[in-house]
Structure formats: C-alpha cells, structure tokens
Amino acid sequence: MKRLLQTLLAAIGVLGVAVVAAVVYVTTFLDPEDFKPRLIEVVREHSGMELTLNGPLAWSFYPRLGVSVERVESHLPDQAPDAPPFLAFDKAEVSLAFAPLLRGEIGIEGLTLDGMQLRLVRDEQGQGNWEPLLQRLDERREGAESALAPASAGPSMEGSNLAVALNIANVQVRNGAVGFRDLAAESEWLLDDVSLSGTNVNPERAFPLKTSFTLTSYGTLDWRELERTPRLASTISLEGRVRLALAQRRYVLEGLKMSTATRLGGVQGRQQADLTGQELVLDLSRQRLQLQEGRLEGSVQHPQLGESAIPLALAFALEADLAESTAQLRDLLLTGPDDLRLSGNLNLAGLDDAPSYSGQVSLAPLSMRPWLARIDRLPAMAGPQALSDVALTSPIRGDLSRAELSGLTLVLDDSTFTGSLGMGFDGRMLALALQGDSLNLDNYLPPPEGAEQSASKRGFFGIRKAHADEAAPLVPVEWLSELTLDGGVELEGLQLGGLTFTDVSLAISGGDGRQRLDRFGAKLYGGEMRASGELDLARDPIHWQLSPELSRVRLEPLLQALSKEEEPSPLRGRLSLEGVLESRYNTLPALRRNLNGRLSGHIDEGALLNVNVSEELCTLAAMVEGKEIDRDWSDDTRFERAEASLRISDGVARSESILVAIPGIDMDGEGELDLVTERFDLRAAAGFVDGSEAACSVNPRLERVPLPVRCSGELGGDSSEWCRFDRNAFQATLVELLRDEVSRRAGGEIERRLERPLERLEERLGEDGKELRDALRGLFN
C-alpha cells in the first residue's frame, strides 16, 4: 500500500513538472503580439473591415491559460475615421486547451466577448450598412471557411506551426448591445443586455445555446433629445440545441424555446408570449427557413380588449424563401377562451418591402356575446340569443392595411350568407357583396322602449335605435365621414321594424363625407317598396335625404305588423305612396323638428273594417226624415279610392286634401300632425252623392248635410279616443235643416215622428247627445 501511494505521488509530481514546463514553454516561446498583424490582415482580407486593436494581446493564467485583447474596434471600408465603429467590444478572451498546444495545435477551450456593440444603419434609400459586408463575406466564404476549419482540414497560421481546432468548450457573450437606425422609417430599434452562452461549440455535433436580451423600439430618431418613452419594450430569452454545418451553410436549432414579456407604449400590463418549435432550420445555401411544429402561446392585454388578459395559442408550421421574400404558414390553428377556434393556411409575399398574404381561414361556430362583453362592446339587442352562433369560412387575401374575404360563407345565428367582404384595418374602408337566405334584423337592434335594458347602450355596428335613447347620436359621424363604402346585399327575406320584406336588394356607396343609399328594393305584403337617399356628413349639421316609394302594398298585414298591441287592422286595401323627405342634425328630436318634404299616396280596393259608414249615414238620414231602413248591411265600408297629399314643414305635416270615395258617399278632410309633440288634429266630413251607386235614397236637401268627424290626440295615446263625431259642426248643420222643416210641419207631429230617431241618435252620439236632443226638441216646440 505504501509503495502504491509513493508511485501515485511520483506520478503526480511528474505531471506537475510537465505542466510547469509546458507553461514556461508557451509563455517563453509564444508571443501573443505576434498574432496581431495576422488577425488584422485576415479580417481585412475576408470582410474588408479595418480592425483596430487598441489594447495589447496578453496571456492569462488564471483560472485557465488563454489570450485576451481589450478595446477592439472595427470600421467599415467607407466609414469616416471619426465615425463610431461598426463593431466594437471592450474585451475578448480566448482560453486555450493545454494538451493541443503541446501537439502544435490551438484547441480553444473558451471564448468570451464582453461589452460588444454593433451599429446597424439603413439609409433613406433603404440600403443597409451591413449589406456590402455580407456580400463580401459571401464572395470570400470558401477562404473564410479554410481559415476557420479544424486543423485536419486546413493550413496552420502563417509564421507558426500551430493550427486552429474549432471545438470551443464554452462561449460567452456578455453586456452586448445592438442598435438599428432606420432613416427611411425614422425609427430606431435597440438590443441591450445581450448575453449568449454555448458549450461544446463545434461544427459536427449539436450543442446547447442560450441567449437573452432586451428589445426596445422608438418611433422617432430624436427620442433621446425629446426624452420619449419607447413604443415597445420587450425582454426576450431563447434556448435550444444548435447544429452547425458550416460547409453546407445550414444551421439547425432543435427544441426551440423562446419567451417574451412585452410592454406597449400607453398600455398598462405586459404581453406574455412563449414560442416553441421542434426544429428551426436556416439553410443559407438554398435561402430557406423552416420551422416545424411551431406553437405560440401568450396572453394579450389591452384597454380595448377589457381588463383581463386574453390567453391565446397559435399552432403552425413555417417555410420561408429568403431570396424571394415569401413564406408559407401551414396548419394554422388559433385557439382561445369561449370556444375560439380559427384555422387555415397563409401564403406571405413581399416580406422585405410590402408584405401581402393570401390563403384560407375557417372560424368554428362560437358565440360572439362573451367576446363583445369582454371588450364592453356587447350592444343591447332585442334577441336574447343574438350573435350566439357565428361561423365562417373563406379564402382571404390582403396586406398590412386591408383584408378581403373573397369567397365568404358566413353563418349568423339562423342566417347564412355567401359572397365577399373587404375591410380596412383603420376602419376607413368597407366593401361587401353578400347574398343571404333570411335575416331578422330586429333581433340585433335595441329592445323596444320599456323592455329591460342592459348596461350597454350601444347600438349594433355603432348605430343606435331611436327609442332606446332619443338624445343620443343616431350614427357615428366621425367614422362615417371618413368611410369609403361600396356594398350590395341581396336577401330572400328580411325582418325589420316588425315588417317582413322578401326579395330584398340593397346597394350602398360612399366616400368624401357622403354616404348614399343607391337602391333599396323589396317585396312587401303583396306589393313593392323602393327607396333611395343620401347622408351628407360634410355639411354642418349633417343632412339627410330620403325618397321612399310604395306600390300596391296590402294595408291589412302592414298595419297589423306595425301595431304594438297586435290589434286587428282597421283598414284593408292596397297602398301606393311616393315622396321626398329631408332633415338635419343627428338626434331623433332634431330630425323630427327639422323634417321637410312632401308625401302623396292613395289606397285602392280599400275598406274600413268593422264599421259601415253608409249604414251610419243612411240611418241618420232616415231618422231625420222619420223613416226606417230595413236592409242588410255589410260589416265593412268598401271604398273605391282614398288619396291624400302631405306637405311637411319644420316637423309639421299638413294636408288640405284628404279624399275618400265610397259608393254613393264622398268624404273629404284636412288635418295636421306635429312630429315633435306627436299630436294630431284631423277634420273630415262625409256627404251623400246622388247617382246610380247611391248608398240609400235620401231627401235631396240631405245631400248637402255633411257628417263631420274630428280625430285628435297624441300618437302614443289611446287610439279608441282619437276619433269622434264633431257634435258642434253636426248640430249647426242639422239645426239649419230642421229650421227649414219646422216651417212646413206641425210641431207635435214632428216630435212624435222624431222621438225614436232621436233616441238612436243619442246612442250614437254618446252622453253629449243629450244636449243635441234638447236643442232639437226646442226647435220643434
């Protein structure tokens, strides 16, 4: 045992003597300063850069044997002498393996680069100061590879029997910084605190690599003088295993893991993102970049996206052609909360200049309600399940400013649309051409007044329904005044305002502050509706114009649909109407107050339902003449034609010509409607007409006796109290007639004959009939 111990101690002693001898040999016979001229020459020859070694090349002995140099600068060939260096570092140190030195080789144990600074500049013409350098390196690539090849593959250093073996046990880059100034875009990007570490770096086997840095971006070149905050600041870390194939110019990063934490200017909170990939391949010989099984996970936080961060995950595969500046994103799958699942493929082009894309996207069915609620954009809608089932699929193309879905199939709840949709990302362009089966638009408008309102008062797509908040703006003027619009929609059916339209065709356009309704056409309850109009947002106040037209629309289902209480329609017939309306301002009260224009229309094949005017007038005439009528009357009043014209001035609609032609009876009237107060007053009178279609045979003097009717009240009031006989007008006319009769007849006989008619007249006139009855009795006494 003692002998073995002595042997070991002797061996250690011999080894120690050999190490000391080797150190003495290296430090005595190898002068690092001898490498300076060769290093400067190699850099100049292969890159064209001028290398300046301000500090000495020196040996280091602890903790390992190595050579170091301080204060190194490198200038580009065309740089001014007093310009900041293109590349500089405070200190570089190379640690050498001892054993290879004894064999006449330089085996690099470690490489440390401290305080590196790299300055990149792109001029106003888009030329980068690094581009000539890369071009020269590419031209001299084979010579550079020979200089850096392993000892077995290349020549030794000139003036020495030493050769370089490229197998670095440890690589460290500390406190690095990279600056990029883009003079054309007037922006600057900075990479600070750059650190990089790698072990067992060699061109034959994969080795682990880690790097981290801080990335900041400024939107102006004078941000230092103005003390501007960055528009983006991100902390980035990257790790994986690198495989270098220097001869083939092929570089592979296996097991890619990248993490980022980003702050955006003016946005509270950090945006977290993690990128992983099975394999990232950069093949410079073919100018190809590939990423297999990529996955980007992160949380997006922005004031416009709500208070909470939204977790998202994107799976994809990437293949890029660097020479053509194109790329393909395959097997895209974006997933997120609330059933978000967006898939597709994208082809990218013009990545170096004007990026554009094309491909296919599909959105799986999901509810938009939680997404809109998250960003406080869920409107108050009448349909409780509106926007709860949305899906789409379409080819897509566009660039950084716009996108177009050229073959869109869109499912919106119970509706399906096909066509195309284009939009600008700044919200200033919208183009659509859609065809659909049916759409209940009422479900997406605010609920009727009095219904339960949600906290959100926003209307759908920025448009509010008037009765939800009358004082609120009806349309978003600022957005519409800058919008370029070109749209067309065709629907098999449309539900709007309680009305049912079929075969709907809509064309809209706009620009330069004017939005136009070029055409609206639809079938409506057996007839047709057409309209055109314009919204002039360039004027102050904004100006509205609408030209509606109805043709032979059936009144009974129309009025039934418009009735809030779902009461039976009082009219039957076919309505035709046309006119021009104009108004100003952007609230409902102001629109009513400033409404001007004209409307004229007529009703054909019409009837007043559940009332027979002929029966009322003939019975009244018989009462006056002391007769009784024994015949069957229809429940309705059929009229051949009714027509009216309206003049609207400052919110008040007036008509001096309201005519209704009933067989044997003519009715005419006049009235007005105040659209601001919603009060109306209508006076009408009916009279007998002698002819073959007379309703009944009457005394010729009764043909000049009108039956006056007065309708007044408020549109929101009780409709049963709107219309009544105009007792005063009727009494004045009837008294005049009775004065003529009393001069010819005896009072008692007339009173006896009028007793029963007066009772019936009292029933028809109500309580006010008592005064009329007393007046008639007085006339005949």
NORUR-V678246 format. One record per residue. N is the residue number from 1. SS is DSSP state (h for helix, s for strand, l for the rest). OMEGA is omega as a letter, one per 20 degrees, with the letter a starting at -180 (none if undefined). Layout:
n = (N;N)
ss = (SS;SS)
omega = (OMEGA;OMEGA)
This chain:
n = (1;2;3;4;5;6;7;8;9;10;11;12;13;14;15;16;17;18;19;20;21;22;23;24;25;26;27;28;29;30;31;32;33;34;35;36;37;38;39;40;41;42;43;44;45;46;47;48;49;50;51;52;53;54;55;56;57;58;59;60;61;62;63;64;65;66;67;68;69;70;71;72;73;74;75;76;77;78;79;80;81;82;83;84;85;86;87;88;89;90;91;92;93;94;95;96;97;98;99;100;101;102;103;104;105;106;107;108;109;110;111;112;113;114;115;116;117;118;119;120;121;122;123;124;125;126;127;128;129;130;131;132;133;134;135;136;137;138;139;140;141;142;143;144;145;146;147;148;149;150;151;152;153;154;155;156;157;158;159;160;161;162;163;164;165;166;167;168;169;170;171;172;173;174;175;176;177;178;179;180;181;182;183;184;185;186;187;188;189;190;191;192;193;194;195;196;197;198;199;200;201;202;203;204;205;206;207;208;209;210;211;212;213;214;215;216;217;218;219;220;221;222;223;224;225;226;227;228;229;230;231;232;233;234;235;236;237;238;239;240;241;242;243;244;245;246;247;248;249;250;251;252;253;254;255;256;257;258;259;260;261;262;263;264;265;266;267;268;269;270;271;272;273;274;275;276;277;278;279;280;281;282;283;284;285;286;287;288;289;290;291;292;293;294;295;296;297;298;299;300;301;302;303;304;305;306;307;308;309;310;311;312;313;314;315;316;317;318;319;320;321;322;323;324;325;326;327;328;329;330;331;332;333;334;335;336;337;338;339;340;341;342;343;344;345;346;347;348;349;350;351;352;353;354;355;356;357;358;359;360;361;362;363;364;365;366;367;368;369;370;371;372;373;374;375;376;377;378;379;380;381;382;383;384;385;386;387;388;389;390;391;392;393;394;395;396;397;398;399;400;401;402;403;404;405;406;407;408;409;410;411;412;413;414;415;416;417;418;419;420;421;422;423;424;425;426;427;428;429;430;431;432;433;434;435;436;437;438;439;440;441;442;443;444;445;446;447;448;449;450;451;452;453;454;455;456;457;458;459;460;461;462;463;464;465;466;467;468;469;470;471;472;473;474;475;476;477;478;479;480;481;482;483;484;485;486;487;488;489;490;491;492;493;494;495;496;497;498;499;500;501;502;503;504;505;506;507;508;509;510;511;512;513;514;515;516;517;518;519;520;521;522;523;524;525;526;527;528;529;530;531;532;533;534;535;536;537;538;539;540;541;542;543;544;545;546;547;548;549;550;551;552;553;554;555;556;557;558;559;560;561;562;563;564;565;566;567;568;569;570;571;572;573;574;575;576;577;578;579;580;581;582;583;584;585;586;587;588;589;590;591;592;593;594;595;596;597;598;599;600;601;602;603;604;605;606;607;608;609;610;611;612;613;614;615;616;617;618;619;620;621;622;623;624;625;626;627;628;629;630;631;632;633;634;635;636;637;638;639;640;641;642;643;644;645;646;647;648;649;650;651;652;653;654;655;656;657;658;659;660;661;662;663;664;665;666;667;668;669;670;671;672;673;674;675;676;677;678;679;680;681;682;683;684;685;686;687;688;689;690;691;692;693;694;695;696;697;698;699;700;701;702;703;704;705;706;707;708;709;710;711;712;713;714;715;716;717;718;719;720;721;722;723;724;725;726;727;728;729;730;731;732;733;734;735;736;737;738;739;740;741;742;743;744;745;746;747;748;749;750;751;752;753;754;755;756;757;758;759;760;761;762;763;764;765;766;767;768;769;770;771;772;773;774;775;776;777;778;779;780;781)
ss = (l;h;h;h;h;h;h;h;h;h;h;h;h;h;h;h;h;h;h;h;h;h;h;h;h;h;h;h;h;l;l;h;h;h;h;h;h;h;h;h;h;h;h;h;h;h;h;l;l;s;s;s;s;l;l;l;l;s;s;s;l;l;l;l;l;s;s;s;s;s;s;s;s;s;s;l;l;l;l;l;l;l;l;l;l;l;s;s;s;s;s;s;s;s;s;s;l;h;h;h;h;h;l;l;s;s;s;s;s;s;s;s;s;s;l;l;s;s;s;s;s;s;l;l;l;l;l;s;l;l;h;h;h;h;h;h;h;h;h;l;h;h;h;h;h;h;h;h;l;l;h;h;h;l;l;l;l;l;l;l;l;l;s;s;s;l;s;s;s;s;s;s;s;s;s;s;s;s;s;s;s;s;l;l;l;l;s;s;s;s;s;s;s;s;s;s;s;s;s;s;s;s;l;l;l;l;s;s;s;s;s;s;s;s;s;s;s;s;l;l;l;l;h;h;h;h;l;l;l;l;l;s;s;s;s;s;s;s;s;s;s;s;s;s;s;l;l;l;l;s;s;s;s;s;s;s;s;s;s;s;s;s;s;s;l;l;l;l;l;l;s;s;s;s;s;s;s;s;s;s;s;s;s;l;l;l;l;s;s;s;s;s;s;s;s;s;s;s;s;s;l;l;h;h;h;l;l;l;l;s;s;s;s;s;s;s;s;s;s;s;s;l;l;l;l;s;s;s;s;s;s;s;s;s;s;s;l;l;l;s;s;s;s;s;s;s;s;s;s;l;l;l;l;l;l;s;s;s;s;s;s;s;s;s;s;s;l;l;h;h;h;h;h;h;l;l;l;l;l;l;l;l;l;l;l;l;l;l;l;s;s;s;s;s;s;s;s;s;s;l;l;s;s;s;s;s;s;s;s;s;s;s;l;l;s;s;s;s;s;s;s;s;s;s;l;l;l;l;s;s;s;s;s;s;s;s;s;s;s;s;h;h;h;h;l;l;l;l;l;l;l;l;l;l;l;l;l;l;l;h;h;h;l;l;l;h;h;h;l;l;l;l;l;l;l;l;h;h;h;h;h;l;l;s;s;s;s;s;s;s;s;s;s;s;s;s;l;l;s;s;s;s;s;s;s;s;s;s;s;s;s;l;l;s;s;s;s;s;s;s;s;s;s;s;l;l;s;s;s;s;s;s;s;s;s;s;l;l;l;l;l;l;s;s;s;s;s;s;s;s;s;s;s;s;h;h;h;h;h;h;h;h;l;l;l;l;l;l;l;l;s;s;s;s;s;s;s;s;s;s;s;s;s;s;l;l;l;h;h;h;h;h;h;l;l;s;s;s;s;s;s;s;s;s;s;s;s;s;l;l;l;l;h;h;h;h;h;h;h;h;h;h;h;h;h;l;l;l;l;l;l;l;l;l;l;l;s;s;s;s;s;s;s;s;s;s;s;s;s;l;l;s;s;s;s;s;s;s;s;s;s;s;l;l;s;s;s;s;s;s;s;s;s;s;l;l;l;l;s;s;s;s;s;s;s;s;s;s;l;l;l;l;l;l;l;l;l;l;l;h;h;h;h;h;l;l;s;s;s;s;s;s;s;s;l;l;l;l;h;h;h;l;s;s;s;l;h;h;h;h;h;h;h;h;h;h;h;h;h;h;h;h;l;l;l;l;h;h;h;h;h;h;h;h;h;h;h;h;h;h;h;h;h;h;h;h;h;h;h;h;h;h;h;h;h;h;h;h;h;h;l)
omega = (r;a;r;r;r;r;r;r;r;r;r;r;r;r;r;r;r;r;r;r;a;r;r;a;a;a;a;a;r;r;a;a;r;a;a;a;a;r;a;a;a;a;a;a;a;a;a;a;r;a;r;r;a;a;a;r;a;r;r;a;a;j;r;r;a;r;a;r;a;r;a;r;r;a;r;a;a;r;r;a;a;r;r;a;r;r;r;r;a;a;r;a;r;r;a;r;a;a;r;r;r;r;a;r;r;r;a;r;a;r;a;r;a;r;r;r;r;a;r;a;r;a;a;r;r;a;r;a;r;a;r;r;r;r;a;r;r;r;a;a;a;r;r;r;r;a;a;a;r;a;a;a;a;a;r;r;a;a;a;r;a;r;a;r;a;r;a;a;a;r;r;r;a;r;r;r;r;r;r;r;r;a;r;a;a;r;a;r;a;r;a;r;a;r;a;r;r;r;r;a;r;a;a;a;r;r;a;a;r;r;r;r;r;a;r;a;r;a;r;a;a;a;r;a;a;r;r;r;a;r;r;r;a;r;a;r;a;r;r;r;a;r;a;r;a;a;r;a;a;a;a;r;a;r;a;r;r;r;r;r;a;r;r;a;r;a;r;r;a;r;a;r;r;r;r;r;r;a;r;a;r;a;a;r;r;a;a;r;a;r;a;r;r;r;r;r;a;r;a;a;a;r;a;r;r;a;a;r;a;r;a;r;a;r;a;r;a;r;a;r;a;a;a;a;r;r;r;r;a;r;r;r;r;a;r;a;r;r;r;r;a;a;r;r;a;r;a;r;r;a;a;a;a;a;r;a;r;a;a;r;r;r;r;a;r;r;r;a;r;r;r;r;a;a;r;r;r;a;r;a;a;r;a;a;r;a;r;r;a;r;r;r;a;r;a;r;a;r;a;a;a;r;r;r;a;r;a;r;a;r;r;a;a;a;r;a;r;r;a;a;r;a;r;a;r;r;a;r;r;r;r;r;a;r;a;r;r;a;r;a;r;a;a;r;a;r;r;r;a;r;a;a;r;a;a;r;a;r;a;a;r;a;a;r;a;a;r;r;a;a;a;r;a;a;r;a;a;r;a;a;r;a;r;a;r;a;r;a;r;a;r;r;r;r;a;r;a;a;a;r;r;a;a;r;a;r;a;r;r;r;r;r;r;r;a;r;a;a;r;r;a;r;a;r;r;r;a;r;r;r;r;a;a;r;a;a;r;r;r;j;a;a;r;r;a;r;a;r;r;a;r;r;r;a;a;r;r;a;r;r;a;a;r;a;a;r;r;a;r;a;r;a;r;a;r;a;r;a;r;a;r;r;a;r;a;r;a;r;r;r;r;a;a;a;r;r;a;r;r;a;r;r;r;r;a;r;r;a;r;r;r;a;r;r;a;a;a;r;r;r;r;r;a;a;r;a;r;a;r;r;r;a;r;r;a;r;r;r;a;a;r;a;r;r;a;r;a;a;r;r;r;r;a;r;r;a;r;a;r;a;r;r;r;a;r;r;r;a;r;a;r;r;r;a;r;r;a;r;a;r;a;r;a;r;r;r;r;r;r;r;a;a;a;a;r;r;a;r;a;a;r;r;r;r;r;r;a;r;r;r;r;a;a;a;a;a;a;a;a;a;a;a;r;r;r;a;a;r;r;a;a;a;a;r;r;r;a;r;r;a;a;r;a;a;r;a;a;a;a;a;r;a;a;a;a;r;r;r;r;r;r;r;a;a;r;a;r;a;a;r;r;r;a;r;r;r;a;a;a;r;none)
